[in-house]
Amino acid sequence: MIDRQAKSFPHRRNSDGTCDSICPVCFRTIARHLPESELAAYESDHSCDADTLAYLTPARTKISFADNS
């Protein structure tokens, strides 16, 4: 699992003046808050949902090519 301290959560400003905090791993909106400084508490508590991560992780497929020599 990725260390929460290593994540940098991008913030998106909304037309109503609030800010969204987006998880860079699972892409979920963690919190919407005004003022922006209060998002840090939500970010430090966030842990990505295993089902979301499984959905976002591509399946590992073994591809083999027949040797036509």
C-alpha positions in Angstrom: 0.0 0.0 0.0 1.2 3.5 -0.7 2.3 5.6 2.3 -0.3 8.3 3.1 2.5 10.7 3.9 4.0 10.3 0.4 0.7 11.2 -1.3 0.2 14.7 -2.7 -3.5 15.4 -2.9 -4.4 17.8 -5.7 -7.1 20.4 -4.8 -9.8 21.6 -7.2 -11.6 24.9 -6.6 -15.3 24.9 -7.2 -17.6 27.8 -8.4 -19.2 28.0 -4.9 -15.8 28.8 -3.3 -15.2 25.4 -1.8 -12.2 23.1 -2.5 -12.2 19.4 -3.3 -9.3 17.2 -2.3 -8.7 14.4 -4.8 -6.8 11.2 -4.0 -4.0 10.7 -6.5 -4.2 6.9 -6.2 -7.9 6.0 -6.2 -9.1 9.3 -7.8 -11.9 9.7 -5.2 -13.0 13.1 -3.9 -11.9 12.8 -0.3 -13.5 16.0 1.0 -15.1 19.3 0.0 -14.4 22.1 2.4 -14.1 25.8 2.9 -11.4 26.9 3.9 -8.9 24.8 1.9 -6.6 24.5 5.0 -9.1 22.1 6.6 -8.7 19.5 3.9 -5.4 18.2 5.4 -7.2 16.5 8.2 -9.4 14.5 5.8 -6.4 13.7 3.6 -4.4 12.2 6.5 -7.3 10.0 7.5 -8.0 8.7 4.0 -7.2 5.1 2.9 -8.0 3.8 -0.5 -10.8 1.3 -0.8 -9.5 -2.1 -1.9 -12.4 -2.7 -4.3 -11.7 0.7 -6.0 -8.0 -0.1 -6.4 -8.8 -3.6 -7.8 -11.1 -2.0 -10.4 -8.4 0.6 -11.4 -5.6 -2.0 -11.6 -5.4 -3.6 -15.1 -5.6 -7.3 -15.2 -2.2 -9.0 -15.8 -2.5 -11.0 -18.9 0.2 -13.3 -20.3 0.5 -12.9 -24.0 2.4 -15.5 -26.1 3.1 -15.5 -29.7 3.4 -18.7 -31.7 6.8 -19.3 -33.3 6.1 -19.6 -37.0 9.7 -20.5 -38.1 
